[in-house]
Amino acid sequence: MCGIVGIFDTRGAREIDPALVKRMNETQHHRGPDEGDVYTEPGVGFGHRRLSVIDILSGQQPMFNAEGNVGVVFNGEIYNYPELTEELQKLGYVFRTKSDTETIVHAWSAWGEECVQHFRGMFAIAVWDRVKQTMFMARDRLGVKPFYYAVLPDGMFIFGSELKSLRAHPDLPRAIDPRAVEDYFAYGYVPEPKTIYSSAFKLSPGFCLTVKIGEPIPQPRQFWDVPFKLHGAMTQSDAEGELVVRLREAVKIRLKAEVPLGAFLSGGVDSSAIVAMMAGLMKDPVNTCSIAFNDKAFDESEYAEQVARQYKTHHHTETVDTDDYALLDTLADLYDEPYADSSAIPTYRVCQLARKRVTVALSGDGGDENLAGYRRYRYAMAEDSVRSRLPTGLRKLVFGPLGKYYPKADWAPRMFRAKTTFEALSRDLVEGYFHGVSIMSDAMRAQLFTPGFHKQLQGYRAIDVMQGHAAKSPTDDPLSMIQYLDMKTYLPGDILTKVDRASMAHALEVRVPLLDHKLVEWISGLPPEMKLRGSEGKYIFKKSLEQYLPNDILYRKKMGFAVPLAGWFRGPLRQRVRDSLLGETLKDTGIFNIDYLTEMVEQHESGRRDYSAPIWTLLMFEAFLRKELLGAGA
C-alpha cells in the first residue's frame, strides 16, 4: 500500500523538475512513511511513497526492468503475483525481487494493455515504456485504490493517488466544476470520473488509459464490468456451499504479509464473516479491533466481543465519545474535495486503533452492494412492485401530486413519512432510486442554488450520473440494476474513498475480500431472490454462514456507523453551523441562496425539521472552501 505521483510530457521530452516531483510525492507521505523516492528523465517523472508490506528488503519503487526501458509505480497489492511470477518465468522473464511490483513490470512487457486482465487485486498502476514512448495507467476493477489525473495547459499530464498531490503542482487550474457541486449536494461526494475541479479527473474503476507522446489523449477505456450474468441451474444448498468456498479463498489470498495483520470487527455480518474465515485459515489467533461508543444507541461492541470470544481472537476495543466532532476540519484535509459521509469519523477512529497493533487489516466492505444488504434495496423493490402494477401515466397522475403536497414529517413515525415514497412511485426505477438516496432532493437543490448558479449548470442534473450508468448496465433486473448503480457510484465514491483516506491517514493497509473481482462476478450471477428474499437482505450469505456465526449476529437489525448529527447541530455545534452556513465563505461563492440556508438552519434548530444530513453536507463544503482559500493564498 503506497502513494504514487507522476508527470508525463505528452508533447515531447522537456526536463522534469525533480524538486517538483518530490513536493508532489511528499504530500502523500502518510500513505507510505517507510520509504520514498523519485525518478526523472527527460519527459517523465515518477514519485513513490512506500508502506512496506511484501518483500520489504527489495520492493522499492519506481521499479524498472533489467534493460531499464520499462518502469512502474504502483499502489496496492496483486494477490496472485506468485502464480503470475511462475507464468512469466516460463515465458523467459527473470525476476530480481519477490515483489508483486516486478510482476507488473514483466506483465506489461509480455501482454501490453491486456496485462490488467491477469491481475487479481487492488491497484492503481502507471507504466512508462520508453521504447513505445507510452504511459499506461489502470485502476482496479471495483475502485479500491484511487487514481487522479489532469492535463495541464502546457500539455503536461500529472497523476497521483490523492488530489492533494495534483494540487501541489503550481500549474493546476483550480476552477470549481459546477456539475461536481450539483453532484455533491445530491450524492454527498463527487462521483467518478469528475473531481471538484474542472481540470482534474478520477480514473474510473475498471478503466485504463494509454497516453503516447505526440498523440491526442484518448478517453479512458473500460477493461472490466460486473457481468450480472445468471449461472445455470443451482440449488440453494449448492450456492451456500460454493459461496463459503469462494469467500474463504478470497480471504486466504489476502493473508500474505511480512508485517502484523488483523481485521476490523464491528459485530456486523460482513466483518464477522471475514474473521470467521480468517480464524479457520490462520495458525495464530486473529488480531481484531473495534470501537465502542459511550451512547448505547450507537454502540454494537458487545456483538463484536461475542464473535471475538467465539473465535478466540486477540481483540481490542476502545470507547469513542459520540461527541467526536473535533475531526470536522481534519476530514476536510483528508478528503481533498467535499465529502459528506459522517461515518468517516468513526472510520477514522477505528483505523487509528487498528494501526496501534497491525499494519494490514481485512475489512467487510462491499457486502451490502454485492449481496443486497442495504435497507434501501428493500424499499426500492417494494416501490417497484407497486410501480410495475400501474401504467406510467396513472402513476404520475396519482403519486406526483401526492408527493408534491404531502407534508414533510421528519419528526413523525416512519409509517407516516410517506412523502418520499409517493415521490419515488411517480418516477421510474432509476429516478426513484436516485430520489431515495439523494441527500438533498431535486426540489431542495432548486432552492439551495442561486439563479446564477443554475445557469452555470446549463441543464445538467445529478441524476445524469445514474442514468448514464443505467444505460450501460448489463442487466435489466430491478434489484441487480440498483446494485449495479451503487457499484458504479456509492461504492467507489463514498465507501471505498472513506476507507482508503481514513486508513492511509494512519499508514494502515486495508484489504477487502468481499470485493475480490472473481467473487463479485460469481455473486452477481446468483438469482436476485437469493440476495433479497422478502425483507431479508444478504439472504444466501446469511444462510451459508449459519454454521459459522450465531443467529443474533446474522439476523439482528443492521446498525451502521452512525453519529448523532441532529443533536450536535442543536447543541454543541449550533454556533458552528450558523457561522459556517450563514457566514461569508458560502455567501461569497455566489452558489447559495442564503435565505434558504437561513430557513434550513432555523427549522433544524427549532426541531420542526431534521436537516442534519444537508447541514453536514454544507459544513463539509464550507470547510473545503476555507482550505481552498488558504491554499490559494499560500
C-alpha positions in Angstrom: 0.0 0.0 0.0 1.6 3.2 -1.1 1.2 6.6 -2.8 2.2 7.4 -6.3 2.7 10.5 -8.4 3.9 11.3 -11.9 4.5 13.9 -14.6 4.5 13.0 -18.2 5.2 15.3 -21.1 2.6 14.5 -23.8 4.4 16.8 -26.3 8.0 15.7 -26.2 10.9 15.4 -23.8 11.0 18.6 -21.7 13.0 18.4 -18.5 11.0 17.4 -15.4 11.9 19.2 -12.2 12.9 16.6 -9.6 12.1 19.0 -6.8 8.5 19.4 -8.0 8.0 15.7 -8.3 9.3 15.4 -4.7 6.9 18.1 -3.5 4.0 16.2 -5.1 5.2 13.0 -3.6 5.6 14.4 -0.1 2.0 15.5 0.1 1.3 11.8 0.4 3.9 10.9 3.0 1.2 9.5 5.2 0.4 6.8 2.6 3.9 5.4 2.7 6.0 6.5 5.7 8.6 3.7 5.3 10.4 4.8 2.2 10.1 7.4 -0.6 11.9 8.0 -3.9 11.6 10.0 -7.1 12.9 9.3 -10.6 13.1 11.7 -13.5 14.3 11.6 -17.1 13.5 14.0 -20.0 9.7 13.9 -20.4 8.9 11.7 -17.4 8.9 12.0 -13.6 7.8 9.4 -11.0 7.4 9.6 -7.3 6.5 6.8 -4.8 5.9 6.7 -1.0 6.1 3.1 0.4 4.3 1.3 3.1 6.4 -1.9 3.3 4.2 -5.0 3.4 5.6 -7.6 1.0 9.3 -8.0 0.0 10.3 -5.3 2.5 14.0 -5.5 1.6 13.8 -5.3 -2.2 10.4 -4.0 -3.4 11.4 -0.3 -3.7 9.8 1.8 -6.4 9.9 3.3 -9.0 11.0 -0.1 -10.4 12.5 -0.8 -13.8 13.2 -4.0 -15.7 16.9 -5.1 -16.2 17.1 -3.2 -19.6 15.8 0.0 -17.9 13.2 0.6 -20.6 10.0 -0.3 -18.6 9.3 1.4 -15.3 6.4 1.2 -12.9 4.9 3.0 -9.9 2.1 1.1 -8.2 -0.3 1.5 -5.3 -2.0 -1.6 -3.9 -1.5 -5.4 -3.9 -1.5 -8.0 -6.7 -2.6 -11.1 -4.7 -2.0 -13.6 -7.4 1.6 -12.5 -8.0 3.2 -15.8 -7.1 1.2 -17.6 -9.9 1.9 -14.7 -12.3 5.6 -14.8 -11.5 5.7 -18.5 -12.3 3.8 -18.0 -15.6 6.1 -15.1 -16.6 9.3 -17.1 -15.7 8.1 -19.8 -18.1 7.9 -17.1 -20.8 11.6 -16.3 -20.1 11.3 -13.3 -17.8 13.9 -13.2 -15.0 12.9 -11.8 -11.6 15.3 -10.0 -9.3 12.9 -9.5 -6.4 10.0 -11.3 -4.7 7.6 -8.3 -5.0 4.3 -8.0 -6.8 5.6 -4.8 -8.4 8.1 -6.7 -10.6 5.2 -8.9 -11.8 3.6 -5.7 -13.2 6.8 -4.7 -15.0 7.1 -8.0 -16.8 3.4 -8.5 -17.4 3.4 -5.2 -19.4 6.3 -6.5 -21.5 4.5 -9.8 -22.1 0.9 -8.7 -22.6 0.8 -4.9 -23.1 -2.5 -3.3 -22.1 -4.0 -6.8 -21.6 -1.8 -7.2 -18.5 -4.6 -5.9 -16.3 -6.7 -8.9 -17.2 -4.2 -11.0 -15.4 -4.1 -9.0 -12.2 -6.2 -10.1 -9.2 -6.1 -7.4 -6.5 -6.4 -3.7 -5.7 -4.3 -1.4 -7.7 -3.5 1.9 -9.3 -0.7 1.5 -11.8 1.4 3.7 -14.0 3.8 2.0 -16.5 6.4 4.0 -18.6 7.5 2.2 -21.7 10.5 4.2 -23.1 10.7 2.2 -26.3 7.0 2.7 -27.2 7.1 6.3 -25.7 3.9 5.3 -23.8 2.5 5.9 -20.4 -0.1 3.2 -19.4 -2.3 3.7 -16.4 -5.0 1.5 -14.8 -7.3 1.3 -11.8 -8.6 -1.9 -10.2 -12.0 -3.2 -11.1 -14.0 -2.1 -8.1 -12.1 1.1 -7.3 -10.5 0.1 -4.0 -7.4 2.2 -4.9 -7.7 5.8 -6.1 -6.1 7.4 -9.2 -6.4 11.1 -10.0 -5.1 12.8 -13.1 -5.1 16.1 -15.0 -3.8 17.5 -18.3 -2.2 20.9 -17.7 -2.5 23.8 -20.2 1.2 23.2 -21.3 0.5 19.6 -22.2 2.0 18.0 -19.1 0.0 15.0 -17.8 0.1 14.7 -14.0 -1.3 12.0 -11.8 -1.4 10.9 -8.1 -3.0 8.8 -5.5 -4.7 11.8 -3.9 -6.0 15.1 -5.2 -3.6 16.9 -2.9 -0.6 15.6 -4.9 -2.1 17.3 -8.1 -2.7 20.5 -6.2 0.9 20.6 -5.3 1.7 21.4 -9.0 1.6 25.2 -9.4 0.1 25.0 -12.9 -3.1 23.0 -12.0 -6.1 25.2 -12.7 -8.4 25.1 -9.6 -11.7 26.4 -11.0 -14.6 24.5 -9.4 -16.7 22.4 -11.7 -20.4 23.5 -11.3 -21.5 20.0 -12.2 -19.4 18.5 -9.4 -21.2 20.9 -7.0 -24.6 19.7 -8.2 -23.5 16.1 -7.9 -22.0 16.6 -4.4 -25.2 18.0 -2.9 -27.2 15.1 -4.3 -24.8 12.2 -3.5 -22.6 13.6 -0.7 -19.5 13.0 -2.8 -18.2 13.8 -6.3 -18.8 10.6 -8.3 -16.3 9.3 -10.8 -14.9 10.4 -13.2 -15.3 14.0 -12.0 -13.5 15.8 -9.2 -14.4 19.1 -7.7 -12.1 20.8 -10.2 -13.0 21.2 -13.8 -9.4 20.4 -14.8 -8.9 17.1 -12.8 -10.4 13.7 -13.1 -10.6 10.3 -11.3 -9.8 7.3 -13.4 -13.0 5.2 -13.0 -12.8 1.7 -11.6 -12.1 -1.0 -14.2 -10.7 1.6 -16.7 -7.3 2.1 -18.1 -5.7 5.0 -20.1 -2.8 4.9 -22.6 -1.1 8.2 -23.4 1.5 8.4 -26.2 3.9 11.3 -26.8 2.8 13.4 -29.7 -0.7 11.9 -29.9 -4.1 13.2 -28.7 -5.1 12.0 -25.2 -7.8 9.4 -25.7 -10.8 8.7 -23.4 -10.2 6.0 -20.8 -11.1 2.5 -21.9 -13.1 0.1 -19.8 -11.5 -3.3 -19.3 -13.9 -4.9 -16.8 -17.5 -4.6 -15.7 -19.7 -6.5 -13.3 -21.3 -9.1 -15.5 -24.6 -9.9 -13.8 -24.9 -13.0 -16.0 -27.0 -15.6 -14.3 -25.5 -19.0 -13.6 -27.1 -22.2 -14.8 -29.4 -24.1 -12.5 -28.1 -24.1 -8.9 -29.8 -25.3 -5.7 -29.7 -23.1 -2.7 -27.6 -25.7 -0.9 -25.1 -25.7 -3.7 -25.0 -21.9 -3.7 -24.4 -21.8 0.0 -21.5 -24.3 -0.1 -19.8 -22.6 -3.1 -20.2 -19.1 -1.6 -18.3 -20.2 1.5 -15.5 -21.9 -0.6 -15.1 -18.7 -2.7 -15.2 -16.4 0.3 -12.6 -18.5 2.1 -10.3 -18.4 -0.9 -10.7 -14.6 -1.3 -9.7 -14.2 2.3 -6.8 -16.7 2.1 -5.0 -14.9 -0.7 -5.2 -11.7 1.3 -3.4 -13.1 4.3 0.2 -12.8 2.9 2.2 -10.1 4.6 5.6 -9.6 6.2 4.1 -7.3 8.9 1.4 -7.7 11.6 -2.1 -8.4 10.1 -5.6 -8.4 11.6 -9.2 -7.4 10.9 -11.8 -4.9 11.7 -14.6 -6.5 13.7 -17.8 -4.4 14.1 -20.1 -7.3 15.1 -22.0 -7.0 11.8 -22.4 -9.8 9.3 -19.7 -8.9 6.9 -16.8 -8.3 9.3 -17.8 -11.3 11.4 -17.8 -13.5 8.3 -14.3 -12.3 7.4 -13.0 -13.0 10.9 -14.6 -16.5 10.9 -12.8 -17.3 7.7 -9.5 -15.9 8.9 -9.7 -17.9 12.1 -10.0 -21.1 10.1 -7.0 -20.3 7.9 -4.5 -18.9 10.4 -2.4 -20.8 12.9 -2.2 -17.9 15.4 -5.2 -16.0 16.9 -6.6 -13.3 14.7 -5.9 -9.7 15.8 -9.3 -7.9 15.8 -10.3 -4.4 16.8 -13.5 -2.4 17.2 -14.6 0.8 18.6 -17.4 1.2 21.2 -19.5 4.3 21.7 -20.4 5.8 25.1 -24.0 6.1 23.8 -25.7 2.7 23.7 -27.9 3.8 20.8 -24.8 3.8 18.6 -22.8 1.0 20.2 -22.6 -2.6 18.9 -19.3 -3.5 20.5 -21.0 -6.3 22.5 -21.6 -8.2 19.3 -18.0 -7.8 18.2 -16.9 -9.1 21.5 -19.3 -12.1 21.1 -17.6 -13.0 17.8 -14.1 -12.4 19.3 -14.9 -14.8 22.1 -16.2 -17.4 19.7 -13.1 -17.4 17.6 -10.7 -16.6 20.4 -9.2 -13.6 18.7 -6.8 -11.1 20.2 -9.5 -8.4 20.5 -9.0 -4.8 21.3 -11.8 -2.2 21.9 -11.6 1.5 22.5 -14.5 3.7 23.5 -15.1 6.8 21.4 -17.2 9.7 22.6 -20.2 10.2 20.4 -19.5 13.9 20.5 -16.3 13.4 18.5 -16.9 16.3 16.2 -13.4 17.7 16.6 -12.4 15.9 13.4 -14.5 18.1 11.1 -11.6 20.1 9.8 -9.3 17.1 9.8 -11.7 15.4 7.4 -11.6 18.4 5.0 -7.8 17.9 4.9 -8.1 14.2 4.4 -10.5 14.0 1.5 -9.2 17.0 -0.6 -12.6 17.7 -2.1 -16.1 17.9 -0.5 -17.1 14.6 1.1 -20.2 14.3 3.4 -20.3 10.8 4.8 -20.3 11.5 8.6 -19.4 7.9 9.3 -15.9 9.0 8.2 -15.4 10.0 11.8 -15.8 6.5 13.4 -14.0 5.0 10.4 -11.0 7.3 11.1 -11.0 6.2 14.8 -11.2 2.5 14.1 -8.2 2.8 11.6 -6.3 4.8 14.3 -6.9 2.0 16.8 -6.0 -0.8 14.3 -2.7 0.8 13.4 -1.5 0.6 17.0 -1.3 -3.2 16.6 -1.3 -4.1 12.9 -0.1 -2.7 9.5 -2.7 -4.7 7.4 -6.4 -5.1 8.3 -9.1 -7.0 6.4 -12.5 -5.4 6.3 -16.0 -6.5 5.3 -16.7 -3.6 2.9 -18.6 -4.4 -0.2 -21.0 -7.0 1.2 -24.1 -4.7 1.1 -23.6 -3.8 -2.5 -22.7 -7.4 -3.6 -25.5 -9.2 -1.7 -28.2 -6.5 -1.5 -27.8 -5.8 2.2 -28.9 -2.2 2.3 -32.4 -1.4 3.7 -32.9 0.9 0.8 -32.9 -2.0 -1.6 -35.9 -3.5 0.2 -37.7 -0.2 0.0 -36.8 0.2 -3.7 -38.1 -3.2 -4.5 -41.4 -2.6 -2.6 -41.8 0.6 -4.6 -41.0 -1.1 -7.8 -43.6 -3.8 -7.1 -46.3 -1.1 -6.9 -44.8 0.8 -9.8 -44.9 -2.3 -12.1 -48.7 -2.8 -11.5 -49.7 0.7 -12.6 -49.3 2.4 -16.0 -46.8 5.2 -16.1 -49.4 7.9 -16.8 -51.6 6.8 -13.9 -48.6 6.7 -11.5 -47.6 10.2 -12.4 -51.2 11.4 -12.2 -51.8 9.9 -8.8 -48.5 9.9 -7.0 -47.0 13.0 -8.5 -49.4 15.4 -6.7 -49.4 13.3 -3.5 -45.6 13.6 -3.4 -45.7 17.3 -4.0 -48.4 18.2 -1.5 -48.0 15.6 1.2 -46.3 17.3 4.2 -42.7 16.5 5.0 -42.8 14.9 8.5 -39.3 14.1 9.7 -40.5 14.1 13.3 -43.2 11.5 12.7 -43.0 7.7 12.9 -41.8 6.2 9.7 -45.2 4.9 8.7 -46.4 8.5 8.4 -43.4 9.7 6.4 -44.9 8.9 3.0 -43.8 11.9 1.0 -40.6 10.4 -0.2 -42.4 7.1 -1.1 -45.1 9.0 -3.1 -42.4 11.0 -4.9 -40.5 7.8 -5.8 -43.6 6.0 -7.1 -44.3 8.8 -9.6 -40.9 8.1 -11.1 -39.2 5.2 -12.9 -36.8 2.8 -11.2 -33.6 4.8 -11.7 -35.3 8.1 -10.9 -37.0 6.7 -7.8 -33.8 5.2 -6.5 -31.8 8.4 -7.1 -34.5 10.3 -5.3 -34.4 7.9 -2.4 -30.6 8.1 -1.9 -30.1 11.8 -2.5 -29.0 13.8 0.5 -30.8 16.8 -1.0 -33.7 16.2 -3.4 -34.1 18.0 -6.7 -36.6 20.3 -5.1 -34.2 21.2 -2.3 -31.3 21.8 -4.7 -33.6 24.0 -6.7 -33.9 26.2 -3.7 -30.4 25.8 -2.5 -28.7 27.3 -5.5 -28.9 30.9 -6.8 -30.4 31.6 -10.3 -26.9 32.5 -11.5 -25.5 29.1 -10.5 -28.4 27.2 -12.1 -27.5 29.0 -15.3 -23.9 27.7 -15.0 -25.2 24.2 -14.8 -26.7 24.6 -18.3 -29.4 22.0 -17.7 -27.0 19.4 -16.1 -28.7 17.3 -13.3 -27.0 14.9 -10.8 -29.3 12.1 -11.9 -27.5 12.2 -15.3 -24.7 10.2 -13.5 -27.0 7.3 -12.6 -28.9 7.4 -15.9 -25.6 7.2 -17.7 -24.6 4.0 -15.8 -28.1 2.6 -16.2 -27.9 2.9 -20.0 -24.7 0.7 -20.0 -26.0 -1.8 -17.4 -25.6 -5.4 -18.3 -28.9 -6.2 -16.5 -32.4 -5.0 -16.6 -33.5 -6.9 -13.4 -34.6 -4.1 -11.0 -32.6 -5.3 -7.9 -29.5 -6.1 -10.0 -29.8 -2.7 -11.6 -29.7 -0.7 -8.4 -26.9 -2.9 -7.1 -25.0 -2.1 -10.3 -25.7 1.7 -9.8 -24.3 1.5 -6.3 -21.2 -0.3 -7.5 -20.6 2.5 -10.0 -21.3 5.4 -7.7 -21.7 4.8 -3.9 -19.2 2.0 -3.5 -16.1 3.8 -5.1 -17.3 7.4 -4.5 -18.3 7.0 -0.8 -17.4 3.7 0.8 -14.0 2.9 -0.7 -12.9 6.6 -0.6 -13.8 6.8 3.1 -11.8 3.7 3.9 -8.8 4.5 1.8 -8.3 8.0 3.2 -9.0 7.1 6.8 -6.7 4.1 6.7 -3.9 5.8 4.7 -4.0 8.7 7.2 -2.6 6.2 9.7 -0.4 4.2 7.2 -2.7 1.2 7.5 -3.4 -1.1 4.6 -7.0 -2.3 4.3 -7.8 -5.4 2.2 -11.4 -6.2 1.1 -12.1 -9.9 0.4 -15.8 -9.3 -0.4 -14.6 -7.1 -3.4 -12.4 -9.8 -4.9 -13.4 -9.5 -8.5 -13.8 -13.2 -9.0 -16.1 -13.4 -6.0 -18.1 -10.3 -7.2 -18.5 -11.9 -10.7 -19.8 -15.1 -9.2 -22.2 -13.4 -6.7 -23.5 -11.2 -9.5 -24.7 -14.3 -11.3 -26.8 -15.6 -8.4 -30.6 -15.1 -8.8 -31.8 -11.8 -7.2 -34.1 -13.8 -4.9 -31.1 -15.4 -3.3 -29.8 -12.0 -2.3 -33.0 -10.2 -1.2 -35.8 -12.6 -0.1 -38.8 -10.8 1.4 -37.4 -8.3 3.9 -34.1 -10.3 4.4 -31.1 -8.8 2.6 -27.9 -10.9 2.1 -30.2 -14.0 2.3 -27.9 -16.6 0.8 -24.8 -15.1 2.6 -26.5 -15.4 6.0 -27.8 -18.9 5.3 -24.3 -20.0 4.2 -22.8 -18.6 7.4 -25.2 -20.2 9.9 -22.6 -22.9 10.6 -20.1 -20.2 11.5 -22.0 -17.4 13.3 -24.9 -17.3 15.7 -28.3 -16.0 14.6 -28.2 -12.9 16.8 -25.1 -11.8 14.7 -26.6 -12.9 11.4 -30.2 -11.7 11.7 -30.2 -8.7 14.1 -31.1 -5.3 12.8 -28.4 -3.5 10.9 -26.9 -0.5 12.8 -24.2 1.0 10.7 -21.6 3.5 11.7 -23.8 6.5 12.7 -23.0 9.7 14.6 -25.6 11.9 16.3 -25.6 14.8 13.9 -29.1 16.2 14.7 -28.2 16.6 18.4 -24.8 18.2 17.6 -26.4 20.8 15.4 -28.9 21.8 18.0 -26.3 21.6 20.8 -22.5 21.9 20.8 -22.2 22.7 17.1 -25.1 25.1 16.9 -22.9 28.2 16.6 -20.5 26.5 14.3 -23.4 25.7 12.0 -24.6 29.3 12.0 -21.1 30.7 11.4 -20.4 28.3 8.6 -23.7 28.2 6.7 -24.6 31.9 7.1 -21.1 33.3 7.0 -19.1 35.0 4.3 -17.4 31.9 2.8 -20.6 30.4 1.3 -22.1 33.7 0.6 -19.1 34.9 -1.4 -19.3 31.9 -3.8 -22.5 33.1 -5.4 -23.7 29.5 -5.4 -26.1 29.5 -2.5 -29.4 31.1 -1.7 -28.7 32.5 1.7 -32.4 32.9 2.6 -32.9 29.1 2.1 -29.8 28.3 4.2 -31.2 30.6 7.0 -34.6 28.8 6.8 -32.8 25.4 6.9 -30.8 26.3 10.0 -33.7 27.9 11.9 -36.1 25.0 11.1 -33.5 22.4 12.3 -32.7 24.4 15.5 -36.4 24.5 16.3 -36.9 20.8 15.8 -39.6 21.4 13.1 -37.4 19.6 10.5 -34.4 17.3 10.6 -31.9 18.8 8.2 -28.9 17.1 9.8 -27.6 15.4 6.6 -27.9 18.5 4.4 -26.3 20.7 7.1 -23.4 18.3 7.5 -23.0 18.3 3.7 -22.9 22.1 3.7 -20.5 22.2 6.7 -18.0 19.9 4.8 -18.4 22.1 1.7 -17.6 25.2 3.6 -14.6 23.5 5.3 -13.3 22.5 1.9 -13.7 26.1 0.6 -11.8 27.5 3.6 -8.9 25.1 2.9 -9.1 26.1 -0.7 -8.8 29.8 0.1 -5.9 29.2 2.4 -4.2 27.2 -0.4 -4.8 30.0 -2.9 -3.2 32.5 -0.6 -0.2 30.4 0.1 
